[in-house]
Amino acid sequence: MATALLAPEELEAAGRGTPEGRRRRVVRRAALRIALARRAGGDPAALRMVPGPHGKPVLADSADELQFSSSSSDDCCLIAVTSTNPIGVDVERVVSRTYLERIAETRFAPAEAAAIGQLRGEAQLRAFYNCWTRKEAYLKATGAGLTQGLDRVIVSVDDERPAIVSLDGDDPVAWSVVSLDPEPGFTAAVVWRGPPTPIRDAAPLDLKNN
Ligand SMILES: CC(C)(COP(=O)(O)OP(=O)(O)OC[C@H]1O[C@@H](n2cnc3c(N)ncnc32)[C@H](O)[C@@H]1OP(=O)(O)O)[C@@H](O)C(=O)NCCC(=O)NCCS
């Protein structure tokens, strides 16, 4: 039973909102605990996770300082665990948006909005979600979340060269970006500080069937 793996404060946080939202949060956290215990060893229920300064959870007692990140959108969840550098993930369900260019202009950097504005139809929708997930995954890797400011990181929006293009206060080349479609209808990005390396054991978690 997934709830048996969670700490009381996780159960309390998961309990807010609709029953469906609660179920997703419980399964997501339980899956995160199982993934972490596979790397750190020990009992998934015994891991102690504490929130960092801006909400990024960290392991309280891990000797090998595992880095991790999790994201979910509807019933799709992505979890990344590594023993090296900061890592962030973001997954989004791809939905058509009437005011997509307007959203890009108000939320993204001018260069990103301009690149998206040159495209149309499916290509534009794809570029929009590439941009969104790459930015969000970077902000989750640093742990700053939205406090860092969406315009302080500029990402590529195309499928061919996922990358951080420009960064305020850091070298963009120090970061690696992978975009993936974990399931039909979803786009995701994984961003980590360090050289490009293959992602091992990649598998989306379907929250509906867990
Ligand atoms: C909280 C935030 C980090 C991600 O939120 P989100 O996209 O709604 O949710 P996700 O499912 O992707 O991620 C949630 C997980 O992020 C983690 N998280 C929370 N704060 C974090 C931070 N500062 N850094 C890294 N990870 C964080 C938590 O583990 C959380 O899971 P939990 O609830 O089980 O603890 C934050 O960046 C945010 O609110 N983003 C809003 C999205 C947005 O407006 N994006 C604009 C387009 S780029």
The ligand as an ORCA input file, in Angstrom:
! r2SCAN-3c Opt
* xyz 0 1
  C       7.131     24.022     -7.553
  C       7.807     24.061     -8.873
  C       9.245     23.706     -8.622
  C       7.271     23.004     -9.860
  O       5.914     22.888     -9.813
  P       4.987     22.092    -10.827
  O       5.464     22.171    -12.236
  O       3.631     22.580    -10.547
  O       5.034     20.567    -10.327
  P       5.935     19.320    -10.698
  O       5.066     18.125    -10.647
  O       6.732     19.501    -11.942
  O       6.968     19.265     -9.495
  C       6.549     19.109     -8.166
  C       7.739     18.682     -7.343
  O       8.734     19.687     -7.439
  C       9.542     19.578     -6.255
  N       9.884     20.941     -5.870
  C       9.204     21.838     -5.140
  N       9.910     22.976     -5.045
  C      11.062     22.800     -5.732
  C      12.193     23.608     -6.010
  N      12.309     24.863     -5.548
  N      13.188     23.084     -6.757
  C      13.107     21.836     -7.237
  N      12.049     21.010     -7.026
  C      11.043     21.499     -6.265
  C       8.786     18.796     -5.236
  O       9.424     17.539     -5.091
  C       7.431     18.564     -5.855
  O       6.939     17.284     -5.600
  P       6.142     16.991     -4.225
  O       4.942     17.875     -4.249
  O       5.827     15.543     -4.282
  O       7.093     17.348     -3.125
  C       7.777     25.503     -9.424
  O       8.803     25.670    -10.358
  C       6.475     26.003     -9.964
  O       5.562     26.328     -9.258
  N       6.336     26.086    -11.248
  C       5.121     26.624    -11.875
  C       5.055     26.245    -13.294
  C       5.147     27.447    -14.241
  O       4.527     28.475    -14.107
  N       5.985     27.301    -15.277
  C       6.131     28.343    -16.243
  C       6.625     27.837    -17.537
  S       8.378     27.616    -17.538
*
